[in-house]
C-alpha cells in the first residue's frame, strides 16, 4: 500500500534482465456491511488488491512478451466467486482481480505468457486468525466437504504448477482450491 515503496520496487523490477514468473499475492480485507463501508477502507483495498497487481503485471509483461515466455498468477479468493455479508469491498476487489486475470490472459497469450488466478478457500493464515474467532473457524471448517481448512502448502502447490513450465496450455482460468466449499 506504500506508493513510494511500490515505485522503488517497480524501478528494481525494471532493471532485471529477465522475469519469468510474477505472483501477485498481497491482499487485505476489511469487514463491514455495505452501508458502513469506509472510504479509507475502499482506497486501501483498491491500492493493495487491484492497483498493485495491475502495476506489477504492466511492469513485467513487456519483458515477458519480448522473451516469448511468462507466467503470471494472481491470488484471488473464493470471495471473488461467491460472497457473503460484510464482504462488499473484498469481493469487489477479488472479482476485479479475476477480471484483470482474464483480460491480461487475452492480451498476452499470443506472446507465450500465461495468466491465471488461484482462489483459495479457507486457509490457516494469520489473516484468518485475525478475522475469525476459533468458534467461527470451527463452524466454517464443518461446512467444507473435506472438513478442514487448507494448509498454505496446499494452495502453493497449485500456484507452483501454474507458474512452472509444466503449465503450457492453461491461461485465463481461475482455479478454486477450497476443499469443495463452493460446490457443496
Secondary structure as the mmCIF struct_conf table of DSSP 4:
data_model
#
loop_
_struct_conf.conf_type_id
_struct_conf.id
_struct_conf.beg_label_comp_id
_struct_conf.beg_label_asym_id
_struct_conf.beg_label_seq_id
_struct_conf.end_label_comp_id
_struct_conf.end_label_asym_id
_struct_conf.end_label_seq_id
HELX_RH_AL_P HELX_RH_AL_P1 UNK A 3 UNK A 14
TURN_TY1_P TURN_TY1_P1 UNK A 15 UNK A 15
BEND BEND1 UNK A 17 UNK A 17
STRN STRN1 UNK A 21 UNK A 24
STRN STRN2 UNK A 32 UNK A 32
HELX_RH_3T_P HELX_RH_3T_P1 UNK A 34 UNK A 36
HELX_RH_AL_P HELX_RH_AL_P2 UNK A 39 UNK A 45
HELX_RH_PI_P HELX_RH_PI_P1 UNK A 46 UNK A 51
HELX_RH_AL_P HELX_RH_AL_P3 UNK A 52 UNK A 67
TURN_TY1_P TURN_TY1_P2 UNK A 68 UNK A 68
STRN STRN3 UNK A 70 UNK A 75
HELX_RH_3T_P HELX_RH_3T_P2 UNK A 78 UNK A 80
TURN_TY1_P TURN_TY1_P3 UNK A 81 UNK A 81
BEND BEND2 UNK A 82 UNK A 82
TURN_TY1_P TURN_TY1_P4 UNK A 85 UNK A 86
STRN STRN4 UNK A 87 UNK A 87
HELX_RH_AL_P HELX_RH_AL_P4 UNK A 88 UNK A 108
HELX_RH_3T_P HELX_RH_3T_P3 UNK A 109 UNK A 111
TURN_TY1_P TURN_TY1_P5 UNK A 112 UNK A 112
STRN STRN5 UNK A 113 UNK A 120
BEND BEND3 UNK A 122 UNK A 122
STRN STRN6 UNK A 123 UNK A 123
HELX_RH_AL_P HELX_RH_AL_P5 UNK A 126 UNK A 131
BEND BEND4 UNK A 132 UNK A 132
HELX_RH_AL_P HELX_RH_AL_P6 UNK A 134 UNK A 143
BEND BEND5 UNK A 144 UNK A 144
TURN_TY1_P TURN_TY1_P6 UNK A 145 UNK A 146
BEND BEND6 UNK A 147 UNK A 148
HELX_LH_PP_P HELX_LH_PP_P1 UNK A 149 UNK A 149
STRN STRN7 UNK A 150 UNK A 150
HELX_LH_PP_P HELX_LH_PP_P2 UNK A 151 UNK A 151
HELX_RH_AL_P HELX_RH_AL_P7 UNK A 152 UNK A 163
BEND BEND7 UNK A 164 UNK A 164
TURN_TY1_P TURN_TY1_P7 UNK A 165 UNK A 166
BEND BEND8 UNK A 168 UNK A 169
BEND BEND9 UNK A 172 UNK A 172
STRN STRN8 UNK A 174 UNK A 177
BEND BEND10 UNK A 178 UNK A 178
TURN_TY1_P TURN_TY1_P8 UNK A 179 UNK A 183
#
